[in-house]
Amino acid sequence: MPLRIFPEDDRVLDLLADMAGQVSESTRCCSELLGCEEDRVEEILTEARGLDARTADLYFSAMTTSRSSYVLPIPRSDVYVLSGWLARACDSLLLAAEAMSEPSMRRQSKHTAEQLNTIGRMAGLSQRAMHNLSGLKGLDEYWYDMFRLRKQADRTFERHRLDLLDRHKPTVALQRTIMVEHLHSAATALSQVATEVGRIVVAET
């Protein structure tokens, strides 16, 4: 009966999509840090921190909107989980960006670029998927694409770690692995977004 009286409030989906957009922008900041000149590092880091702060604001807004709306396109608990994973992805990218402030960390191998490319694709797919949650259109394809990208991210991560261990002494390799792990954490968080979307699709069909 409530669904017939009150229209669905889709604002929360816009907020989730905006959060995924912040992840895309954070990925771009990390990509710009690779090989950039020293005088641009602080400027890019400031932008990355601003994106993280904006994500936190969107996270809070998503929680507020879900509590104050009568009818949502998805359950409030799903909003909480999805926004949490998107916020974690942005947090991980900021940590990766801060690790890249060291000149040696900005001279990483091609694996870093591969990681960032995969994360960027995952974030772009997630941004579109958040808008589709109200009708569940195209979300099966989204889940499959994200599943494939997660496996790609895992393989790149393992190759990257092995490459660092092969080329550096253990202490140096461990230090440089920190940034690699932050990037992988971002990919993992986005993968969890897709897992949650898959659960929603199964529950609603």
Secondary structure, DSSP 8 states (H G I E B T S, - for coil): -HHHHS---THHHHHHHHHHHHHHHHHHHHHHHTT--HHHHHHHHHHHHHHHHHHHHHHHHHHHHHHH-S--SS-HHHHHHHHHHHHHHHHHHHHHHHHTTSGGGGG--HHHHHHHHHHHHHHHHHHHHHHGGGTTTTHHHHHHHHHHHHHHHHHHHHHHHHHHHHHS-HHHHHHHHHHHHHHHHHHHHHHHHHHHHHHHHHHH-
